[in-house]
Each structure stands twice: as C-alpha cells, then as structure tokens.
Amino acid sequence: MGGCCSHDATVRGKVKSEVDSGEYEHDHSSHSTHVTYEHDGSRVISKGSSIFVSMDCKQGKKGVNQDALTVWEDFTGEKDMIFCGVFDGHGPLGHKVSRYIRDKLPLKLSEAIKMAQQNACRFYDANESESGSYDDIYDGNNQGMSLAAWEGCFLKSFDEIDQNLAQQINTDSYCSGSTAVTVIKQGDQLIVGNLGDSRAILCTRGDRNQLIPVQLTVDLKPDIPSETSRIISREGRVFASEEEPNVYRIWMPDEDCPGLAMSRGFGDFCIKDYGLISTPDVFYRKLTNQDEFVVLATDGVWDVLTNSEVINIVASAPRKSIAAKVLVKRAVRAWRYKYPGFMVDDCAAICLFLDEQPVLSQSQSKSNRIISHEIHRNRSKHRLKSTRNEETETVDGKVGLELDEEWKALEGFVRSNSISKLPWISKNMSEGQALKYYKGG
C-alpha cells in the first residue's frame, strides 16, 4: 500500500497545500504526551500515537470538552485485534457520559467477543463431522466468528451500556448523552459499530492511484426516512425550527424540547420513550491491499470538512504519528473561516493506518511503553481510576451526581447544538422514572 503523500485542496478558490511548509516539521508533542496503560492483556491508548494509530482531541469554545476517544491494541488479548472508539457527549453532563462510554464500552465488547468466540468453537466442534470446512460454517470469516456473531456482540454491548447508564443517572444526566463510532480491526476484517452522527471513513486507492474516500457509516439523523418513521410511531416529533431550517431534531410530543439533532445515542432518557434508541448500525468490510487508513471523528470535524478533504489532509501529514493532530487543527481552522462568530465545536479524531509501515518505529514504541508504565505505575490493574485531568477523566459507579463543571453549550452563538432546549424536570424525579424505558413502564 502507498505511504503518505502530498495533495492539494481548494481554499477560498485558491489551490494551496494541505500542510503549510515546515508547520509540523519539529512537532514531537504527540510522542511526549503519549498516554497508555495495560488492561487485561490489552494496551489502552488515550492520547498521542502508537504503532499504527494517531489520535488527537481539542476542546472547542462551548465549555468543557465533551469529546472522548480511546484505542485498545491487542484487544481481547489477541495480537492482531485493535479497537478504536470516538465519543461525542452532549447535554449538561455529556462530558461525563462520553468518558463513561469510552471506559466501559470496550470492556463490554471484549467480554461479548470472548463469549462469542467460545460459542463459535463449541459450534465448530459439534459440527466438524458434518461440515466440509471451518470457512463454510463462518461465511469465509477465518477469524472464528460469523458476521451475525459480530453484530450480536455490538448490539448486546451497546444495549447493556445504555441500561447501566439508566441505573446510574440523576436529573442532570437524564438529559445528557453521547454518540459512539467504533471500529474493530482483526487481520483483514473491519467491523464498524455506529451510534449517532459521528462518522468513520476509509481511504482507499483507485485504479489510477488516486485517493478515494469510502464512508463506512451513516450519519444517524432524525430526518432519515426510516428513523423518522420510528420516532413518529413512538409519538415523538421530527421537525426543523425556523432558526435552523436545515437541522431536523427529535422533540417530545407536547413540548418543544429537547430538540435532539440525532436519532440514536446513549443516554438522553428524557426522550427514549419517543423514538431515540441505543441500537447501533453495524457494518462489515474485508480489507484489501488498496485500503490505506480509516478515520473516525466527531461531528466537529465533519461539519466543516468533506470526506475527500479529510483523507487528503491525513495523507498529506508530514508524519503519520501527527496525522490526527493535523486533521483536528485544520478542522478548527475551517470552523473559524466557514462560521465566523460561531463557537468552535470540540473536535476529536483517530487515524488507523492499515499498511505495513508503522506510525512509530519499534524503538519509539518501546520507549513510549516505558514512559507510559512510569506514568501509570500506580493505576489499578483491574479498573480505571477517576481523575480530574480532562484528557483522562473517567467515571466509576455513578455518572455525575452533580453538575460540577460549567456547561456552556446552550449559551451564546452556537451552530447546530446536539440539544436545542432542556426540558424542565423536577428535582424530585425518582430513579424509577429514568428506568421505565427498560422496564416497559
């Protein structure tokens, strides 16, 4: 597969290089801020870059950063498996919800995959005498799991995480939620689970060696006909306000709130009875030698950059290790140009490179492992510890029992907020009310 190369992009009608000359030539910050730790046979990266991954996250101008991201190498303890996830929170406690999902969803998926693999082995043993080959049983997927099994793992894990959120929320997180776009790569298999309006795209090479973007996910917006139909069938409403005629939202039957700009997501239990669901779309792709890299990013990136612009920016990065940082910086710059006077959204991106040339050399990777071990030597082996550091904050147990950080996403001049207006909720709301979606009440 081809390596990174330079491309041109049109900006204000002029053609200019995606990467300013020398802008990142001496930038080694992503190496120095490399943050990893070991968990259950996996290496978890929350910042910087690793052997095949570049990642970056930048706070916008709306208040606390509500984007979160994570990469798990050797996922489930298997050397050729990697998990990537990007999560975009919204609402008063969206930042805590997104970080909760970041920390808990990979664990749920790992457990589900291990169980499915065990079931697959038992199924193979029971049918070995009747089946011509192992591949016949698993539809050509030589990783030991059928495509239906992969989908089942995602559906089960996402649903359990949402139920856990329902059991731990309070009046503030009742109106908070998060999107999720996740990718598992195992060998030449790529499985994508998407919930909400973040996005994953693939960069592949065409017949003339040109870069081609392939969108792997669908932005799950309320105005998609199938999504609209489901919401209306649950008595929710879908319409765009006069102030934002191009942004369709979900509204309660009798109140013009919360105005959620996505049709699926974690949390947001105030509207779960009216059509919002936590069921992800699951996609599968068999990778080829023409496939270069995958980009996962929150809508802060996609609101201002096209798929083609994103792959050109990533491919033009002077080093793969800072490709995500270059992309996020360009997204912030595009916000300031395209929407002057508007608050810049949070931006988070992961670049997963698929070719044989590593992002970091083995020696760099080993050095980062040593540094990371020193940073996290006091971290528990079995669970994540809470910290006030914005980049690594996690949530154990309850999800935000009080609104302890100022949230500004509904103040000032903001383009296309995820939530338009918070519903009025009694401070005496019982936990039982929050759980009624799952209990059928």
DADAKA-V490249 format. One record per backbone hydrogen bond with DSSP energy under -1.0 kcal/mol. CO is the residue of the C=O (numbers start at 1). NH is the residue of the N-H. If there is no record, write none. Layout:
# DADAKA-V490249
CO|NH + CO|NH
This chain:
# DADAKA-V490249
7|18 + 9|16 + 11|14 + 14|11 + 16|9 + 20|23 + 24|27 + 28|32 + 29|33 + 31|34 + 35|46 + 37|44 + 39|42 + 42|39 + 43|73 + 44|37 + 45|71 + 47|35 + 48|55 + 51|359 + 52|353 + 53|50 + 54|351 + 56|349 + 58|347 + 66|89 + 68|87 + 70|85 + 71|45 + 72|83 + 73|43 + 74|77 + 75|78 + 78|81 + 80|187 + 81|75 + 82|185 + 83|72 + 84|183 + 85|70 + 86|181 + 87|68 + 88|179 + 90|177 + 91|94 + 93|97 + 94|98 + 95|99 + 96|100 + 97|101 + 98|102 + 99|103 + 100|104 + 101|105 + 104|108 + 105|109 + 106|110 + 107|111 + 108|112 + 109|113 + 110|114 + 111|115 + 112|116 + 113|117 + 114|118 + 115|119 + 116|120 + 117|121 + 118|122 + 119|123 + 120|124 + 121|125 + 122|126 + 123|127 + 124|128 + 127|131 + 134|138 + 135|140 + 138|141 + 140|142 + 141|144 + 146|150 + 147|151 + 148|152 + 149|153 + 150|154 + 151|155 + 152|156 + 153|157 + 154|158 + 155|159 + 156|160 + 157|161 + 158|162 + 159|163 + 160|164 + 161|165 + 162|166 + 163|167 + 165|168 + 168|399 + 170|174 + 173|176 + 174|270 + 176|268 + 177|90 + 178|266 + 180|195 + 181|86 + 182|193 + 183|84 + 184|191 + 185|82 + 186|189 + 188|287 + 189|186 + 190|285 + 191|184 + 192|283 + 193|182 + 194|281 + 195|180 + 196|220 + 199|297 + 200|216 + 200|217 + 201|295 + 202|214 + 203|292 + 203|293 + 204|212 + 206|209 + 210|206 + 212|204 + 214|202 + 219|221 + 220|263 + 221|224 + 224|228 + 225|229 + 226|230 + 227|231 + 228|232 + 229|233 + 231|236 + 232|235 + 237|251 + 239|249 + 244|247 + 249|239 + 250|259 + 250|260 + 251|237 + 255|257 + 257|252 + 258|420 + 258|421 + 260|250 + 263|277 + 266|178 + 268|271 + 271|274 + 271|276 + 277|265 + 281|194 + 283|192 + 285|190 + 288|291 + 290|205 + 292|354 + 293|203 + 294|352 + 295|201 + 296|350 + 297|199 + 298|301 + 298|302 + 299|303 + 301|304 + 301|305 + 306|310 + 307|311 + 308|312 + 309|313 + 310|314 + 311|315 + 312|316 + 314|317 + 315|5 + 319|322 + 320|323 + 322|326 + 323|327 + 324|328 + 325|329 + 326|330 + 327|331 + 328|332 + 329|333 + 330|334 + 331|335 + 332|336 + 333|337 + 334|338 + 335|339 + 339|342 + 344|61 + 347|58 + 348|298 + 349|56 + 350|296 + 351|54 + 352|294 + 361|365 + 362|366 + 363|367 + 364|368 + 365|369 + 366|370 + 367|371 + 368|372 + 369|373 + 370|374 + 371|375 + 372|376 + 376|379 + 389|393 + 398|400 + 402|404 + 408|411 + 413|343 + 418|261 + 426|429 + 431|435 + 435|439 + 436|441
